[in-house]
Amino acid sequence: MSTFQAPKGTYDLLPPDSARYLAVREAIAAPLRDSGYGYIETPGFEDVELFARGVGESTDIVTKEMYAFETKGGSRLALRPEGTASVLRAALEANLHKAGNLPVKLWYSGSYYRYERPQKGRYRHFSQVGAEAIGTEDPALDAELIILADQAYRSLGLRNFRILLNSLGDKECRPAYREALQGFLRGLELDEDTRRRIEINPLRVLDDKRTEVQRRLTGAPMLRDYLCDGCKAYHEEVRALLAAAGVAFEDDEKLVRGLDYYTRTTFEFVHDGLGSQSAVGGGGRYDGLSEMIGGPALPSVGWALGVDRTVLALEAEGVELDLPRSTSVYAVPLGEEARRVLFGVVTELRRGGVAADFGFGGKGLKGAMKNANRSGARYALVAGERDLAEGVVQLKDMESGEQQAVELATVVSELRSRLG
């Protein structure tokens, strides 16, 4: 019988590589926790309509990439393709916006699913850390989120990323631009799918990555020429706050992102070492999304950063993360009495906050020391009958190779002292 394999376009996270993914998640989450964002977790699947209304019926995500299914009870559900709509739905359902402390600041971490053509940096199952600030319209909030993402990436040692920035206008000024863009696009030779998109959401066409489409877009009307005074002033303040914080960015007038709910500020973090899949994260303001999914007017802004893409960016720059040892002490018992005694020592070390492991399976000294080496432990504890009779254990420094006898009664405090 053949063994099962992970579904196409997915991956398993296994040690020791998984430690890097955990470190990336932690680095992205740390500045959020320090800035008033609370953790939220939502189901892995939601009502299909939540994404159709929120993400947009003209987007590739909804039309081609969503994993949708019908339950035995007849409900139409979808595996979540992105995080914002789910987080906003949960916040509205729990009435977090009525608690009186706006914005509601939330962060999350989880797996997301899109039926895409698998390639390096683009999977059908992927991991993101995201942040949302719900219920307040303030350019300082947009700037805060961009600065926190920049801080997270820099704390990991990433340097060769760029921040692209644009404004998509709002419901006051975007209709005039939409009309001008539709007029331009209708005059182009485009395939049927793209022509249909022109009528639903013409900004989607600007986001088309195909070179033949991008070539035809030369001379397309620019949104900046249609922004109202309010949107221009808002965008200028976001830019000024970023500049004052020393965060470099590039204006990108074609940046629209792949979701229909964005308004005003939109941004993307790109890394040139990743080839065609250069985006490592992005986000923007989505002032009308709450109303789209049946809630009150709640202007909001947020982002999601790809954990998988960030790990690839670190590899592209050759950045080695300073990961904590998964094991600091490895105990090697020789004989039944030593097994009992050293298991007690390991338990005591763990309770004292020391990462410790044990030579299970009754291996001999040679095999157990090989395991100790593989574990990456700084120290090995070795004890046999003669050691125990003398009330000592052998403490071996795995880096220097030095070994000394230490009294059994003091070995825990000795190790805690050495390990700081």
NUBA-57605 format. One line per field, with one value per residue (C-alpha): x, y, z; residue number from 1. Coordinates in pm, whole numbers, plus 50000, padded with zeros to 5 digits. Example, Ala and Ser with C-alpha at 12.3 -4.5 7.8 and 13.67 -1.06 7.14 Angstrom:
# residues 2
c1 [51230, 51367] $
c2 [49550, 49894] $
c3 [50780, 50714] $
num [1, 2] $
***
This chain:
# residues 420
c1 [50000, 50144, 50188, 49985, 50143, 50057, 49807, 49956, 50062, 50085, 50375, 50452, 50651, 50903, 51190, 51443, 51304, 50982, 51182, 51249, 50878, 50798, 51069, 50927, 50573, 50702, 50906, 50601, 50371, 50607, 50571, 50192, 50159, 50364, 50129, 49790, 49689, 49509, 49515, 49212, 49152, 48873, 48747, 48932, 48610, 48332, 48013, 48099, 47906, 48138, 48423, 48210, 48081, 48394, 48687, 48492, 48313, 48547, 48867, 49065, 49040, 48659, 48617, 48901, 49090, 48844, 48794, 48412, 48195, 47844, 47790, 47556, 47313, 47315, 47530, 47777, 48113, 48466, 48812, 48933, 49143, 49243, 49206, 49050, 48689, 48688, 48839, 48593, 48301, 48412, 48457, 48110, 47948, 48103, 48016, 48377, 48319, 48054, 48292, 48381, 48752, 48812, 49005, 48962, 49319, 49357, 49631, 49609, 49815, 49701, 49673, 49489, 49389, 49377, 49358, 49654, 49916, 50186, 50529, 50806, 50663, 50302, 50126, 49767, 49806, 50007, 50070, 50019, 50038, 49796, 49683, 49362, 49270, 48891, 48664, 48886, 48978, 49318, 49629, 49841, 49683, 49777, 50131, 50148, 50073, 50326, 50591, 50519, 50559, 50883, 51001, 50916, 51110, 51412, 51413, 51456, 51757, 51582, 51713, 51646, 51272, 51082, 50753, 50523, 50253, 49945, 49601, 49290, 49064, 48722, 48353, 48354, 48630, 48673, 48351, 48485, 48816, 48633, 48436, 48749, 48935, 48643, 48632, 49004, 48992, 48688, 48897, 49165, 49188, 49148, 49029, 48670, 48748, 48929, 48651, 48398, 48620, 48616, 48242, 48255, 48574, 48808, 49082, 49130, 49270, 49552, 49648, 49679, 50034, 50040, 50295, 50069, 49799, 50046, 50182, 49833, 49784, 50038, 49862, 49584, 49437, 49608, 49409, 49622, 49472, 49122, 49178, 48956, 49115, 49028, 49200, 49502, 49544, 49497, 49759, 50007, 49979, 50046, 50353, 50472, 50434, 50632, 50907, 50926, 50964, 51254, 51062, 51149, 50874, 50815, 50503, 50347, 50047, 49947, 49934, 49576, 49631, 49416, 49110, 48807, 48760, 49057, 49006, 49258, 49589, 49718, 50070, 50283, 50612, 50818, 51153, 51349, 51523, 51203, 51158, 50804, 50643, 50807, 50534, 50604, 50305, 50072, 49749, 49557, 49251, 48906, 48655, 48349, 48403, 48193, 47888, 47953, 47914, 47612, 47772, 47774, 48019, 48355, 48657, 48947, 49299, 49515, 49778, 49887, 50249, 50333, 50536, 50642, 50746, 50935, 51134, 51221, 51328, 51557, 51711, 51756, 51952, 52145, 52013, 52064, 51822, 51956, 51729, 51717, 51843, 51557, 51764, 52022, 52086, 52070, 52073, 52243, 52161, 52368, 52165, 51824, 51915, 52067, 51750, 51538, 51773, 51848, 51480, 51416, 51697, 51555, 51207, 51350, 51548, 51237, 51036, 51313, 51283, 51580, 51522, 51623, 51587, 51648, 51810, 51502, 51505, 51791, 52067, 52431, 52674, 52783, 52430, 52301, 52590, 52514, 52159, 52297, 52508, 52213, 51994, 52222, 52246, 52518, 52568, 52532, 52467, 52610, 52572, 52634, 52627, 52976, 52891, 52573, 52756, 52988, 52694, 52805, 52712, 52947, 52882, 53016, 53049, 52949, 53132, 53470, 53453, 53556, 53399, 53389, 53218, 52951, 52768, 52423, 52272, 52399, 52388, 52056, 52173, 52512, 52346, 52104, 52399, 52603, 52307, 52219] $
c2 [50000, 50344, 50603, 50924, 51253, 51615, 51759, 51933, 52291, 52241, 52169, 52025, 52233, 52007, 52058, 52209, 52442, 52500, 52690, 52965, 52997, 53026, 53292, 53490, 53477, 53592, 53879, 54007, 53973, 54137, 54503, 54455, 54329, 54628, 54867, 54772, 54495, 54198, 53844, 53708, 53363, 53289, 52962, 52819, 52838, 53095, 53157, 53190, 53518, 53684, 53662, 53718, 54046, 54155, 54041, 54109, 53901, 54026, 53917, 53608, 53497, 53464, 53367, 53113, 53045, 52989, 52640, 52641, 52348, 52261, 52106, 51815, 52073, 52265, 52563, 52709, 52753, 52839, 52784, 53132, 53280, 53586, 53716, 54064, 53973, 53700, 53928, 54209, 53962, 53834, 54188, 54289, 53971, 54032, 54406, 54498, 54836, 54919, 54883, 55252, 55215, 55276, 55175, 54804, 54679, 54307, 54076, 53717, 53429, 53130, 52929, 53048, 52862, 52952, 52722, 52863, 52726, 52609, 52767, 52881, 53140, 53067, 52774, 52658, 52661, 52946, 53113, 53480, 53713, 54003, 54315, 54518, 54854, 54884, 55186, 55493, 55709, 55858, 55878, 55817, 55472, 55387, 55509, 55315, 54984, 55040, 55139, 54829, 54599, 54774, 54734, 54362, 54296, 54494, 54309, 53986, 54134, 54192, 54495, 54452, 54507, 54806, 54964, 55063, 55319, 55450, 55602, 55451, 55746, 55704, 55683, 56056, 56067, 55710, 55697, 55965, 55776, 55445, 55597, 55739, 55408, 55208, 55436, 55378, 55000, 54944, 55068, 54800, 54449, 54230, 53875, 53805, 53752, 54085, 54266, 54131, 54261, 54612, 54632, 54494, 54656, 54812, 54872, 54494, 54522, 54746, 54460, 54210, 54071, 53952, 54146, 54164, 54333, 54569, 54675, 54780, 54986, 55248, 55584, 55470, 55752, 55781, 55780, 56059, 56298, 56222, 56229, 56474, 56731, 56520, 56208, 56409, 56567, 56230, 56062, 56346, 56312, 55937, 56009, 56284, 56061, 55780, 56020, 56169, 55816, 55750, 55479, 55486, 55420, 55447, 55594, 55337, 55475, 55133, 54960, 54843, 54506, 54201, 54276, 54494, 54643, 54883, 55261, 55544, 55410, 55090, 54952, 54650, 54516, 54367, 54186, 54178, 53852, 53648, 53666, 53703, 53643, 53952, 54062, 53951, 54134, 54426, 54590, 54914, 55103, 54946, 55205, 55047, 54677, 54678, 54802, 54551, 54265, 54409, 54614, 54986, 55234, 55144, 55295, 55051, 54968, 54655, 54432, 54069, 53956, 53617, 53394, 53165, 53459, 53623, 53302, 53297, 53664, 53582, 53299, 53531, 53775, 53496, 53606, 53343, 53387, 53362, 53078, 52962, 52610, 52361, 52158, 52295, 51981, 51617, 51342, 51009, 50737, 50417, 50156, 50141, 50339, 50616, 50625, 50688, 50949, 51143, 51145, 51324, 51573, 51644, 51701, 51944, 52131, 52170, 52302, 52557, 52678, 52486, 52310, 51952, 51616, 51254, 50948, 50733, 50372, 50242, 50301, 50247, 50533, 50567, 50578, 50808, 51054, 51064, 51167, 51428, 51572, 51578, 51754, 52060, 52056, 52267, 52015, 51641, 51478, 51124, 50891, 50521, 50305, 50408, 50781, 50742, 50546, 50848, 51092, 51262, 51292, 51367, 51709, 51736, 52066, 51969, 52265, 52235, 51859, 51917, 51687, 51710, 51537, 51748, 51658, 51523, 51745, 52065, 51976, 52156, 52485, 52446, 52408, 52694, 52915, 52817, 52866, 53204] $
c3 [50000, 49904, 50177, 50175, 50069, 50146, 49892, 49587, 49658, 50036, 50268, 50609, 50857, 51026, 51273, 51254, 50978, 51171, 51437, 51179, 51101, 51472, 51511, 51216, 51360, 51698, 51545, 51354, 51656, 51910, 51798, 51765, 52123, 52239, 52057, 52202, 51959, 52118, 51976, 51786, 51636, 51388, 51227, 50928, 50723, 50688, 50491, 50119, 50103, 50357, 50107, 49794, 49939, 50124, 49908, 49587, 49326, 49050, 49224, 49124, 49486, 49472, 49104, 49073, 49394, 49679, 49823, 49852, 49958, 50072, 50415, 50489, 50625, 50296, 50407, 50154, 50323, 50209, 50355, 50442, 50156, 50365, 50721, 50723, 50642, 50911, 51176, 51100, 51105, 51448, 51585, 51464, 51599, 51943, 51931, 52010, 51843, 52106, 52401, 52362, 52298, 51928, 51733, 51813, 51757, 51680, 51551, 51431, 51297, 51096, 50775, 50462, 50146, 49775, 49475, 49281, 49046, 49292, 49252, 49484, 49720, 49619, 49783, 49816, 50191, 50340, 50673, 50761, 51058, 51028, 51212, 51192, 51349, 51334, 51374, 51331, 51031, 51107, 50887, 51200, 51227, 50866, 50936, 51265, 51095, 50816, 51073, 51288, 50986, 50893, 51254, 51251, 50931, 51050, 51384, 51183, 51001, 50666, 50478, 50105, 50107, 49969, 50072, 49784, 49868, 49690, 49752, 49594, 49679, 49839, 49745, 49669, 49411, 49287, 49075, 48837, 48804, 48756, 48466, 48301, 48342, 48202, 47899, 47839, 47895, 47671, 47381, 47431, 47285, 47593, 47658, 47762, 48132, 48153, 47964, 48215, 48494, 48341, 48408, 48766, 48899, 48640, 48903, 48902, 48548, 48674, 48911, 48622, 48630, 48266, 48060, 47752, 47964, 48133, 47791, 47679, 47996, 47885, 47888, 48125, 48339, 48680, 49002, 49152, 48894, 49024, 49403, 49591, 49824, 50132, 49995, 49879, 50225, 50397, 50177, 50223, 50601, 50584, 50370, 50608, 50917, 50752, 50644, 50996, 51138, 50898, 50707, 50336, 50082, 49707, 49546, 49310, 49120, 48981, 49318, 49380, 49559, 49486, 49701, 49628, 49975, 49982, 49997, 50031, 50170, 50009, 50048, 49973, 50107, 49823, 49818, 49494, 49587, 49541, 49164, 49029, 49370, 49516, 49760, 50118, 50266, 50228, 50323, 50332, 50446, 50398, 50516, 50350, 50430, 50747, 50556, 50275, 50522, 50701, 50979, 51064, 50911, 51067, 50886, 50933, 50820, 50835, 50680, 50647, 50617, 50467, 50699, 50412, 50193, 50482, 50538, 50165, 50186, 50481, 50277, 49977, 50195, 50370, 50710, 50981, 51270, 51624, 51734, 52096, 52162, 52166, 52415, 52660, 52865, 52753, 53015, 52937, 53195, 53211, 53398, 53569, 53882, 53669, 53456, 53766, 53913, 53592, 53489, 53820, 53745, 53397, 53543, 53800, 53530, 53316, 53608, 53658, 53297, 53150, 52814, 52890, 52715, 52812, 52655, 52604, 52487, 52703, 52443, 52532, 52595, 52229, 52085, 52361, 52312, 51939, 52030, 52270, 51985, 51744, 52001, 51996, 52376, 52537, 52820, 52859, 53196, 53215, 53513, 53579, 53893, 54010, 53973, 54176, 54445, 54479, 54476, 54150, 53782, 53492, 53336, 52981, 52795, 52438, 52284, 52456, 52523, 52889, 53146, 53525, 53814, 53985, 54304, 54230, 54500, 54331, 53961, 53896, 54049, 53877, 53533, 53592, 53689, 53381, 53147, 53296] $
num [1, 2, 3, 4, 5, 6, 7, 8, 9, 10, 11, 12, 13, 14, 15, 16, 17, 18, 19, 20, 21, 22, 23, 24, 25, 26, 27, 28, 29, 30, 31, 32, 33, 34, 35, 36, 37, 38, 39, 40, 41, 42, 43, 44, 45, 46, 47, 48, 49, 50, 51, 52, 53, 54, 55, 56, 57, 58, 59, 60, 61, 62, 63, 64, 65, 66, 67, 68, 69, 70, 71, 72, 73, 74, 75, 76, 77, 78, 79, 80, 81, 82, 83, 84, 85, 86, 87, 88, 89, 90, 91, 92, 93, 94, 95, 96, 97, 98, 99, 100, 101, 102, 103, 104, 105, 106, 107, 108, 109, 110, 111, 112, 113, 114, 115, 116, 117, 118, 119, 120, 121, 122, 123, 124, 125, 126, 127, 128, 129, 130, 131, 132, 133, 134, 135, 136, 137, 138, 139, 140, 141, 142, 143, 144, 145, 146, 147, 148, 149, 150, 151, 152, 153, 154, 155, 156, 157, 158, 159, 160, 161, 162, 163, 164, 165, 166, 167, 168, 169, 170, 171, 172, 173, 174, 175, 176, 177, 178, 179, 180, 181, 182, 183, 184, 185, 186, 187, 188, 189, 190, 191, 192, 193, 194, 195, 196, 197, 198, 199, 200, 201, 202, 203, 204, 205, 206, 207, 208, 209, 210, 211, 212, 213, 214, 215, 216, 217, 218, 219, 220, 221, 222, 223, 224, 225, 226, 227, 228, 229, 230, 231, 232, 233, 234, 235, 236, 237, 238, 239, 240, 241, 242, 243, 244, 245, 246, 247, 248, 249, 250, 251, 252, 253, 254, 255, 256, 257, 258, 259, 260, 261, 262, 263, 264, 265, 266, 267, 268, 269, 270, 271, 272, 273, 274, 275, 276, 277, 278, 279, 280, 281, 282, 283, 284, 285, 286, 287, 288, 289, 290, 291, 292, 293, 294, 295, 296, 297, 298, 299, 300, 301, 302, 303, 304, 305, 306, 307, 308, 309, 310, 311, 312, 313, 314, 315, 316, 317, 318, 319, 320, 321, 322, 323, 324, 325, 326, 327, 328, 329, 330, 331, 332, 333, 334, 335, 336, 337, 338, 339, 340, 341, 342, 343, 344, 345, 346, 347, 348, 349, 350, 351, 352, 353, 354, 355, 356, 357, 358, 359, 360, 361, 362, 363, 364, 365, 366, 367, 368, 369, 370, 371, 372, 373, 374, 375, 376, 377, 378, 379, 380, 381, 382, 383, 384, 385, 386, 387, 388, 389, 390, 391, 392, 393, 394, 395, 396, 397, 398, 399, 400, 401, 402, 403, 404, 405, 406, 407, 408, 409, 410, 411, 412, 413, 414, 415, 416, 417, 418, 419, 420] $
***
